[in-house]
Amino acid sequence: MELHTLYTGYIFSDQLLPREQAKHWHFWLPLFAYYTGAYSDEIGHLTLDDIVTLSDVRCFHFHTHGKIKSRFVPIHDALFAAGLDPYLDFLKAQGHTRLMFDLPSKSGRYSEKVRIWFSGEGERAGYLQKCAIPNVDQQGMKTAISSLRLNFEQQVRIHAIQANSKDAFNYLMGFKEFSGSLFNDMSLLNGILQNVRQINPHLHWQRFIERHH
């Protein structure tokens, strides 16, 4: 996936596209997906109460996906660098509880709306097409927001192997192979997660809301 192109696209630039109806989730959701490996539906469900501190490590608590397990995923430093704390302050000041408050659900799920915005549908171009990224990769697989989870999985697998902890990998991915319910070494988990490559150090939520035509 053309990650660089994706995270330097118009959402993360100073340019507001003509007729673009910018939503806060357009900025945050692709970043959360890349740095947490969570599904868009899980990200859509996150509330302020799902940001918790365990052993001095701030985490997201994902717990809304039937197929994969509940888990605490450390928050990557890149998300703080992108303005996560000011954004959380903004949510509190506005009285919102859901982090993706302006992402509506379609028949109880958030992923449908995300899929159409990201990958397009029929005649409607998605963010990928607007960034001139093919929505089919070299293997003929459709590029989707879930491709970000695959990227996260590849990176985390390598760092978990280096840390000699298959458990950490299975836990971060929410796989059933992790037999417990809570991973007991948050600093190890955080160490692995912070190794996920930072993609664009210049993006910031403040810059996003100040974009102009």
C-alpha positions in Angstrom: 0.0 0.0 0.0 1.3 3.4 -0.9 1.4 4.5 2.8 3.5 7.7 2.1 1.0 8.9 -0.5 -1.9 8.1 1.7 -0.6 10.1 4.7 0.5 13.0 2.7 -2.8 13.2 0.7 -5.1 16.2 0.9 -6.5 15.3 4.3 -3.0 15.7 5.8 -2.0 18.7 3.7 -2.9 22.4 3.9 -5.4 22.1 1.0 -9.1 21.8 1.4 -10.5 20.3 -1.8 -13.4 22.0 -3.5 -16.7 20.7 -2.1 -14.9 18.5 0.4 -17.0 18.0 3.5 -14.2 17.5 6.0 -15.0 15.4 9.1 -12.7 14.9 12.1 -12.8 11.2 11.6 -11.4 11.5 8.1 -8.2 12.7 9.8 -8.1 10.4 12.8 -9.5 7.1 11.6 -6.8 6.2 9.1 -4.1 7.1 11.7 -5.8 5.0 14.4 -6.1 2.1 12.0 -2.4 2.3 11.0 -1.0 2.7 14.6 -3.4 0.2 16.4 -4.3 -2.5 13.9 -7.9 -2.1 14.9 -10.8 -2.5 12.6 -12.7 0.6 11.6 -15.8 -0.7 13.4 -13.8 -1.0 16.7 -12.4 2.5 16.2 -15.8 3.9 15.5 -17.0 2.5 18.9 -14.2 4.1 20.9 -15.3 6.5 23.7 -13.3 8.7 26.0 -13.7 6.0 28.7 -11.8 3.6 26.4 -8.6 5.7 26.9 -7.0 4.2 30.0 -3.6 4.2 31.7 -2.2 0.8 32.7 1.3 0.7 34.4 2.0 4.3 33.2 1.1 3.4 29.6 -1.8 5.1 27.9 -3.9 2.7 25.9 -7.0 2.3 23.8 -9.4 -0.3 25.0 -10.9 -2.2 22.0 -13.8 -4.4 23.0 -16.5 -4.3 20.4 -15.6 -6.8 17.7 -17.1 -10.3 17.9 -14.4 -12.1 16.0 -11.4 -10.8 17.8 -10.6 -10.4 21.5 -10.9 -7.4 23.7 -7.4 -5.9 24.2 -5.6 -2.8 25.5 -3.3 -1.3 22.7 -0.7 1.2 23.8 -1.2 4.6 22.1 1.7 5.3 19.6 3.7 8.5 20.3 2.9 9.6 16.7 -0.8 10.0 17.7 0.2 12.3 20.5 2.5 14.2 18.1 -0.5 14.5 15.7 -2.5 16.4 18.4 -4.5 13.6 20.1 -4.6 15.4 23.5 -5.9 18.7 22.1 -8.4 16.7 20.2 -9.6 14.9 23.3 -9.9 18.3 25.1 -12.0 19.5 22.1 -14.3 16.5 22.5 -14.8 17.1 26.2 -15.4 20.8 25.7 -18.0 19.9 23.0 -19.7 17.3 25.2 -18.9 14.4 22.9 -18.1 10.9 24.3 -17.3 9.0 21.1 -13.8 9.7 19.6 -15.2 9.5 16.1 -18.3 11.4 17.0 -19.0 12.7 13.5 -18.8 9.2 12.0 -22.4 7.9 11.7 -23.2 4.2 11.9 -25.1 2.5 9.1 -27.3 -0.3 10.4 -25.4 -0.4 13.7 -21.9 -0.6 12.1 -19.4 2.1 11.4 -17.3 0.2 8.8 -19.7 0.6 5.9 -19.4 4.4 5.9 -15.7 4.2 6.3 -15.4 1.7 3.4 -17.2 3.9 1.0 -15.3 7.0 2.0 -11.9 5.2 1.8 -12.3 2.9 -1.1 -15.1 4.5 -3.1 -18.2 2.7 -4.5 -19.5 2.6 -8.1 -19.0 6.0 -9.6 -18.1 7.6 -6.3 -14.3 8.1 -5.9 -12.9 7.3 -2.4 -9.9 8.8 -0.6 -7.7 6.2 -2.3 -8.7 7.3 -5.8 -8.4 10.9 -5.0 -4.8 10.2 -3.9 -4.2 8.3 -7.1 -3.6 5.1 -5.3 -4.8 1.9 -7.1 -7.6 0.2 -5.1 -6.2 -3.1 -6.2 -2.7 -4.1 -5.2 0.0 -6.1 -7.0 -1.5 -9.4 -5.9 -4.9 -8.4 -7.2 -6.3 -7.9 -3.7 -8.6 -5.0 -3.1 -7.0 -2.3 -1.1 -9.2 -1.3 1.8 -8.9 0.3 5.2 -8.3 -3.2 6.6 -5.0 -3.3 4.5 -3.8 -1.0 7.3 -4.4 -3.8 9.8 -2.3 -6.1 7.6 0.5 -3.6 7.6 0.3 -3.3 11.4 0.4 -7.0 11.7 3.5 -7.4 9.6 5.4 -4.7 11.6 4.3 -6.0 15.0 5.1 -9.6 14.1 8.7 -8.7 13.4 9.2 -6.7 16.6 7.4 -9.3 18.8 9.7 -12.0 17.4 12.7 -9.8 18.2 11.3 -9.3 21.7 10.8 -13.1 21.9 7.1 -12.8 22.7 4.6 -14.5 20.4 2.0 -13.8 23.1 2.5 -10.0 22.7 1.9 -10.4 18.9 -1.3 -12.4 19.4 -2.5 -10.1 22.1 -2.0 -6.9 20.1 -3.9 -8.5 17.1 -6.7 -9.7 19.3 -6.1 -13.3 18.2 -7.7 -16.2 20.0 -4.2 -17.8 20.3 -3.6 -15.5 23.2 -5.2 -17.6 25.9 -5.3 -15.1 28.8 -7.5 -12.0 29.0 -4.9 -9.3 29.9 -1.3 -9.1 28.8 0.7 -8.6 32.0 3.7 -6.7 30.8 2.6 -3.3 29.5 6.1 -1.9 29.0 7.0 -4.8 26.7 3.8 -4.3 24.8 4.5 -0.6 24.5 8.1 -1.2 23.4 6.9 -3.4 20.6 4.2 -1.0 19.5 6.3 2.1 19.5 8.5 0.4 16.9 5.7 0.7 14.3 7.2 3.1 11.8 6.0 6.7 11.9 4.7 7.6 8.5 4.4 11.4 8.4 5.9 13.4 11.3 4.4 16.7 10.0 0.7 15.9 10.2 -1.3 17.5 12.9 -5.0 17.9 13.7 -4.7 21.6 14.2 -3.3 21.9 10.6 -6.2 19.8 9.4 -8.9 22.0 10.9 -7.1 25.1 9.6 -7.0 23.9 6.0 -8.4 26.3 3.4 -9.3 26.4 -0.3 
